[in-house]
Amino acid sequence: MKAEMEVKIKYGIWGIVCGAVIAIVIGFSWGGWSTAGATQKTTEAAVLTSQTAICVAQYMKDASNSEKQKEFEAIDSYKRSEFIEKGGWDKMPGQKEASYGVARACSEVLETLIKK
């Protein structure tokens, strides 16, 4: 192999490697690419947010809301998620069991709504 050809191959390989690195950096920083783990966390957060909104709506729709609201306010803040679980408001329509964290997030939102 000629020395001239070796130099071309060497610079060609380095060009491919540098181009790939630049493409990856641009893709993750500006291109909107994300890893599977980051996408999974974002999805879980979105699901929890939507389920929390449904939980709050189910609580507010309850026929005895004024009685339940007085009970909710009387309970210590660390036991409020248990109150939500017992009431069944954290269960989504069609589910037998509630998703993890919905009762706690729901009670936090309800606390904020009550304070206003």
Backbone as CSV, one residue per row, in Angstrom:
resi,resn,N_x,N_y,N_z,CA_x,CA_y,CA_z,C_x,C_y,C_z
1,MET,0.850,-1.159,0.000,0.000,0.000,0.000,0.905,1.234,0.000
2,LYS,0.487,2.182,-0.765,1.264,3.407,-0.867,1.078,4.257,0.380
3,ALA,2.080,5.041,0.701,2.039,5.911,1.870,0.922,6.942,1.734
4,GLU,0.701,7.365,0.492,-0.353,8.338,0.249,-1.731,7.752,0.578
5,MET,-1.935,6.475,0.242,-3.201,5.796,0.505,-3.392,5.574,2.007
6,GLU,-2.328,5.252,2.729,-2.405,5.052,4.179,-2.853,6.339,4.877
7,VAL,-2.329,7.467,4.452,-2.700,8.748,5.041,-4.176,9.043,4.782
8,LYS,-4.665,8.756,3.572,-6.064,8.989,3.241,-6.980,8.112,4.104
9,ILE,-6.613,6.853,4.288,-7.413,5.939,5.107,-7.409,6.400,6.560
10,LYS,-6.210,6.778,7.048,-6.090,7.231,8.436,-6.981,8.444,8.680
11,TYR,-6.921,9.461,7.837,-7.736,10.653,8.001,-9.217,10.375,7.747
12,GLY,-9.502,9.453,6.877,-10.894,9.062,6.616,-11.532,8.417,7.841
13,ILE,-10.800,7.524,8.502,-11.317,6.872,9.711,-11.503,7.888,10.821
14,TRP,-10.512,8.770,10.996,-10.644,9.799,12.029,-11.822,10.737,11.721
15,GLY,-12.060,11.009,10.478,-13.200,11.843,10.076,-14.527,11.188,10.416
16,ILE,-14.626,9.872,10.197,-15.849,9.132,10.543,-16.076,9.146,12.049
17,VAL,-15.015,8.878,12.822,-15.138,8.864,14.287,-15.543,10.234,14.809
18,CYS,-14.878,11.286,14.370,-15.206,12.642,14.827,-16.614,13.045,14.391
19,GLY,-16.996,12.689,13.190,-18.346,12.989,12.709,-19.410,12.291,13.540
20,ALA,-19.146,11.041,13.908,-20.102,10.309,14.749,-20.239,10.953,16.122
21,VAL,-19.122,11.337,16.714,-19.148,11.982,18.032,-19.915,13.305,17.958
22,ILE,-19.657,14.088,16.946,-20.350,15.370,16.786,-21.854,15.144,16.582
23,ALA,-22.206,14.147,15.771,-23.626,13.843,15.547,-24.321,13.429,16.846
24,ILE,-23.644,12.643,17.662,-24.218,12.209,18.938,-24.400,13.394,19.885
25,VAL,-23.402,14.239,19.982,-23.487,15.407,20.863,-24.621,16.324,20.422
26,ILE,-24.696,16.621,19.143,-25.757,17.491,18.634,-27.122,16.823,18.807
27,GLY,-27.213,15.544,18.560,-28.483,14.836,18.686,-29.037,14.838,20.096
28,PHE,-28.185,14.586,21.087,-28.660,14.548,22.469,-28.879,15.933,23.058
29,SER,-28.088,16.924,22.616,-28.251,18.248,23.220,-29.323,19.085,22.525
30,TRP,-29.384,19.076,21.200,-30.342,19.917,20.493,-31.362,19.115,19.694
31,GLY,-31.053,17.890,19.387,-31.913,17.108,18.501,-33.097,16.438,19.153
32,GLY,-33.152,16.463,20.479,-34.280,15.852,21.163,-34.130,14.367,21.406
33,TRP,-32.970,13.830,21.177,-32.758,12.426,21.458,-32.744,12.226,22.965
34,SER,-33.123,11.040,23.418,-33.034,10.727,24.845,-32.781,9.240,25.016
35,THR,-32.301,8.893,26.182,-32.045,7.488,26.467,-33.347,6.817,26.879
36,ALA,-33.359,5.516,26.891,-34.553,4.767,27.281,-34.919,5.050,28.735
37,GLY,-33.927,5.172,29.592,-34.185,5.446,31.001,-34.836,6.804,31.220
38,ALA,-34.353,7.813,30.511,-34.928,9.155,30.638,-36.353,9.184,30.104
39,THR,-36.591,8.479,29.017,-37.935,8.411,28.450,-38.879,7.692,29.396
40,GLN,-38.415,6.632,30.032,-39.232,5.882,30.978,-39.623,6.757,32.174
41,LYS,-38.673,7.516,32.710,-38.963,8.407,33.839,-39.979,9.483,33.446
42,THR,-39.831,10.043,32.271,-40.763,11.063,31.801,-42.162,10.485,31.637
43,THR,-42.245,9.279,31.102,-43.533,8.616,30.917,-44.195,8.326,32.253
44,GLU,-43.434,7.805,33.209,-43.982,7.512,34.529,-44.482,8.774,35.218
45,ALA,-43.755,9.863,35.073,-44.181,11.135,35.673,-45.467,11.644,35.029
46,ALA,-45.592,11.490,33.713,-46.804,11.927,33.019,-48.012,11.090,33.431
47,VAL,-47.814,9.785,33.567,-48.903,8.906,33.994,-49.328,9.251,35.419
48,LEU,-48.370,9.472,36.308,-48.690,9.831,37.686,-49.459,11.161,37.739
49,THR,-49.063,12.111,36.933,-49.755,13.399,36.892,-51.195,13.240,36.436
50,SER,-51.409,12.462,35.392,-52.778,12.289,34.894,-53.626,11.500,35.884
51,GLN,-53.043,10.481,36.525,-53.790,9.713,37.512,-54.088,10.544,38.757
52,THR,-53.200,11.437,39.111,-53.442,12.333,40.236,-54.619,13.253,39.936
53,ALA,-54.679,13.771,38.723,-55.794,14.635,38.336,-57.121,13.870,38.398
54,ILE,-57.108,12.621,37.965,-58.320,11.797,38.026,-58.709,11.530,39.473
55,CYS,-57.729,11.268,40.323,-57.982,11.029,41.742,-58.629,12.249,42.390
56,VAL,-58.099,13.420,42.112,-58.648,14.651,42.675,-60.076,14.860,42.168
57,ALA,-60.300,14.605,40.891,-61.651,14.765,40.328,-62.625,13.782,40.968
58,GLN,-62.193,12.549,41.188,-63.058,11.555,41.820,-63.379,11.961,43.256
59,TYR,-62.404,12.492,43.958,-62.628,12.947,45.330,-63.622,14.107,45.340
60,MET,-63.435,15.069,44.452,-64.306,16.245,44.424,-65.723,15.893,43.982
61,LYS,-65.862,14.849,43.184,-67.160,14.441,42.668,-67.965,13.646,43.699
62,ASP,-67.302,13.161,44.722,-67.969,12.348,45.734,-69.176,13.095,46.302
63,ALA,-70.280,12.385,46.474,-71.528,13.001,46.917,-71.398,13.644,48.300
64,SER,-70.632,13.042,49.172,-70.481,13.571,50.527,-69.184,14.362,50.659
65,ASN,-68.899,15.168,49.683,-67.621,15.889,49.626,-67.407,16.799,50.826
66,SER,-68.429,17.500,51.283,-68.222,18.419,52.405,-67.865,17.653,53.677
67,GLU,-68.491,16.491,53.879,-68.147,15.666,55.048,-66.738,15.100,54.899
68,LYS,-66.452,14.609,53.718,-65.125,14.033,53.468,-64.043,15.094,53.572
69,GLN,-64.360,16.301,53.155,-63.361,17.367,53.224,-63.062,17.727,54.672
70,LYS,-64.065,17.734,55.521,-63.836,18.006,56.939,-63.000,16.891,57.571
71,GLU,-63.295,15.649,57.184,-62.494,14.517,57.679,-61.047,14.650,57.209
72,PHE,-60.896,14.990,55.938,-59.558,15.122,55.344,-58.754,16.197,56.068
73,GLU,-59.386,17.325,56.350,-58.687,18.418,57.028,-58.315,18.053,58.459
74,ALA,-59.122,17.205,59.097,-58.877,16.843,60.492,-57.743,15.828,60.651
75,ILE,-57.452,15.102,59.601,-56.426,14.060,59.656,-55.045,14.697,59.553
76,ASP,-54.058,14.095,60.247,-52.669,14.545,60.128,-52.207,14.372,58.686
77,SER,-51.329,15.257,58.249,-50.914,15.259,56.840,-50.238,13.955,56.415
78,TYR,-49.542,13.298,57.329,-48.863,12.054,56.940,-49.826,10.873,56.827
79,LYS,-51.063,11.015,57.287,-52.057,9.945,57.194,-53.088,10.206,56.095
80,ARG,-52.978,11.324,55.432,-53.980,11.679,54.423,-53.957,10.758,53.216
81,SER,-52.804,10.264,52.853,-52.757,9.342,51.716,-53.490,8.040,52.040
82,GLU,-53.438,7.606,53.297,-54.187,6.421,53.714,-55.691,6.684,53.606
83,PHE,-56.122,7.888,53.945,-57.524,8.272,53.824,-57.976,8.193,52.364
84,ILE,-57.127,8.656,51.463,-57.432,8.604,50.029,-57.526,7.144,49.572
85,GLU,-56.607,6.307,50.040,-56.626,4.887,49.675,-57.894,4.206,50.178
86,LYS,-58.272,4.479,51.427,-59.471,3.865,51.998,-60.729,4.302,51.262
87,GLY,-60.752,5.546,50.822,-61.897,6.050,50.064,-61.974,5.492,48.658
88,GLY,-60.868,4.957,48.160,-60.841,4.370,46.821,-60.705,5.371,45.695
89,TRP,-60.435,6.625,46.013,-60.333,7.648,44.977,-59.056,7.513,44.153
90,ASP,-58.058,6.817,44.693,-56.797,6.666,43.961,-56.855,5.576,42.902
91,LYS,-57.913,4.784,42.886,-58.064,3.727,41.875,-58.652,4.329,40.610
92,MET,-58.048,4.001,39.513,-58.526,4.497,38.239,-59.704,3.629,37.783
93,PRO,-60.588,4.194,37.003,-61.716,3.401,36.510,-61.227,2.143,35.795
94,GLY,-61.760,1.008,36.215,-61.375,-0.269,35.617,-60.216,-0.970,36.300
95,GLN,-59.585,-0.334,37.276,-58.465,-0.938,37.995,-58.944,-1.546,39.302
96,LYS,-58.325,-2.664,39.673,-58.625,-3.276,40.967,-57.746,-2.670,42.056
97,GLU,-56.517,-2.331,41.692,-55.579,-1.728,42.641,-55.046,-0.420,42.069
98,ALA,-54.748,0.483,42.967,-54.215,1.782,42.551,-52.731,1.672,42.220
99,SER,-52.270,2.546,41.371,-50.851,2.616,41.043,-50.091,3.214,42.216
100,TYR,-48.820,2.895,42.280,-47.970,3.372,43.370,-47.846,4.888,43.320
101,GLY,-48.020,5.528,44.462,-47.777,6.956,44.588,-48.957,7.851,44.270
102,VAL,-50.048,7.297,43.738,-51.180,8.135,43.346,-51.846,8.755,44.574
103,ALA,-52.049,7.965,45.626,-52.719,8.470,46.833,-51.912,9.605,47.461
104,ARG,-50.605,9.444,47.514,-49.758,10.474,48.117,-49.798,11.763,47.293
105,ALA,-49.671,11.623,45.983,-49.709,12.804,45.115,-51.084,13.466,45.163
106,CYS,-52.123,12.650,45.220,-53.492,13.172,45.294,-53.694,13.948,46.592
107,SER,-53.224,13.406,47.693,-53.391,14.097,48.972,-52.613,15.414,48.994
108,GLU,-51.454,15.457,48.357,-50.681,16.699,48.286,-51.421,17.771,47.486
109,VAL,-52.033,17.368,46.378,-52.786,18.326,45.569,-54.013,18.807,46.330
110,LEU,-54.692,17.886,47.001,-55.873,18.274,47.777,-55.501,19.227,48.919
111,GLU,-54.373,18.999,49.551,-53.897,19.910,50.602,-53.701,21.312,50.039
112,THR,-53.129,21.384,48.855,-52.900,22.673,48.215,-54.220,23.346,47.864
113,LEU,-55.182,22.578,47.372,-56.478,23.145,47.029,-57.230,23.631,48.266
114,ILE,-57.105,22.914,49.367,-57.797,23.290,50.584,-57.221,24.578,51.169
115,LYS,-55.920,24.758,51.066,-55.275,25.952,51.613,-55.702,27.220,50.899
116,LYS,-56.090,27.104,49.633,-56.437,28.297,48.838,-57.773,28.819,49.176
